[in-house]
């Protein structure tokens, strides 16, 4: 693969019934209910401002959730259900893209310009939700990287590792 993109599929390695298995999953584990509620409130407000009636419960059920790509706060109650061994995985990559509005769009990361294979620790789950409005409700295997905030010393080097 040329690289990993948020909300697109990629391989993960996880524990299966017969041992380790290579599976294809979509990048972005379900967002918190709080995040979805806030996004739905915002969308409902825009629709109401245009004079449209809103069935909030239905709007919330169909709120698009492209997922969370990087889990940094494993103490959050939202993530604890997926932190057990049955939801752990590793995500092989040679490069990956993160959207950064301040940088003007996609920012690419790799270990170096030769893009050698590397791995992220991750978590995965199977989830039914609306990822994109045009797709409607779908059921997908989803994953996210387990990461931490970079230290002040490391933060500048992550910029240099961009492709």
Secondary structure, 3 states (H helix, E strand, C coil): CCCECCCCEEEEEEEECCEEEEEEEEECECCCHHHHHHHHHHHHHHHHHCCCCCCHHHHHHCCCCCCECEECCCCCHHHHCCCCHHHEEEEEECCEEEEEHHHCEEEEECCCCCCCCEEEEEEEEEEEEECCCCCCEEEEEEEEEECCCCCHHHHHHHHHCEC
